[in-house]
Amino acid sequence: MDPFAPESEKIYEFLPATVLANNDEDHKGLLKVELICEGTGRAVLDGVKVVVPFSGDAYGICALPEIGEQVVVGFLNGSFDRPFVLGSLCTVKDRMLSDSYHETNAYKRIVTAGGNLIEISDEKGEESISVKTPKKISMIFSEKDGTAAISAGENQVKISDADGTAEISAKEKILLKTGGSSVMMGSDGGITVNGENLQWKASAISAKSSGELTVQGTKTSLSGSMVEISSQGIMTIKGSITKIN
């Protein structure tokens, strides 16, 4: 339709429509919709643009309506061949409405058709931000608890501002790694430290074992301004050459 066509041929109203397609390879990001017009029947529009908060060449927001959704269609300058989708229409059957309801409108939620969730709670005293996948892999920031937590099943990383702690827990093992160095803690109680050079520095170091304690190396040194070695049982010192000064 000619944008300069007579006013009698223009459409200055919004019309309901149903999304028929959102995956046209030749028109990426555009929709095919079917208008529902009382008294005039139905009409199919192709290559329909979607209004978003902001958009540019390599930035913006992309959230196309799903097939089957009801949307609102308008027309630029009233021209029927320049349609655009203003947004989606909620229906009373949509679980999104009942799931998001709060008496003080404290929850703001984004939920995809696949079940991914972003939820913001402004409820007084319960402020939080949650990001969750369908299988409940989550990232939760809680103002009440003063915590930030990332969870996947029985595995979690939790940082607490309330008590100044950072906690990592895992069902099977925890591995800290950088370059050729690593620390691995297993659920069986084992801890393995690997590295080219391992140094312990402290004002006091205590090493205790309820069983066997082994220190082994190609060259092993034990030195100090005062060194004491004692045993409540038998003490054995062996070497191909043993020097005691």
Stockholm file with secondary structure:
# STOCKHOLM 1.0

chainA/1-245         MDPFAPESEKIYEFLPATVLANNDEDHKGLLKVELICEGTGRAVLDGVKVVVPFSGDAYGICALPEIGEQVVVGFLNGSFDRPFVLGSLCTVKDRMLSDSYHETNAYKRIVTAGGNLIEISDEKGEESISVKTPKKISMIFSEKDGTAAISAGENQVKISDADGTAEISAKEKILLKTGGSSVMMGSDGGITVNGENLQWKASAISAKSSGELTVQGTKTSLSGSMVEISSQGIMTIKGSITKIN
#=GR chainA/1-245 SS CCTTSCGGGCCCSCEEEEEEESCCTTSTTCEEEEEEETTTEEEEEEEEEECCSCBCSSCBCCCCCCTTCEEEEEEGGGCTTSEEEEEECCCTTCHHHHHHCCTTCCEEEEECTTCCEEEEECCTTCCEEEEECTTCCEEEEETTTTEEEEEETTEEEEEETTTTEEEEECSSEEEEEETTEEEEEETTSCEEEECSCCCCCCSCCCCCCSSCCCCCCSSCCCCCSSCCCCCSSCCCCCCSSCCCC
#=GC SS_cons         CCTTSCGGGCCCSCEEEEEEESCCTTSTTCEEEEEEETTTEEEEEEEEEECCSCBCSSCBCCCCCCTTCEEEEEEGGGCTTSEEEEEECCCTTCHHHHHHCCTTCCEEEEECTTCCEEEEECCTTCCEEEEECTTCCEEEEETTTTEEEEEETTEEEEEETTTTEEEEECSSEEEEEETTEEEEEETTSCEEEECSCCCCCCSCCCCCCSSCCCCCCSSCCCCCSSCCCCCSSCCCCCCSSCCCC
//
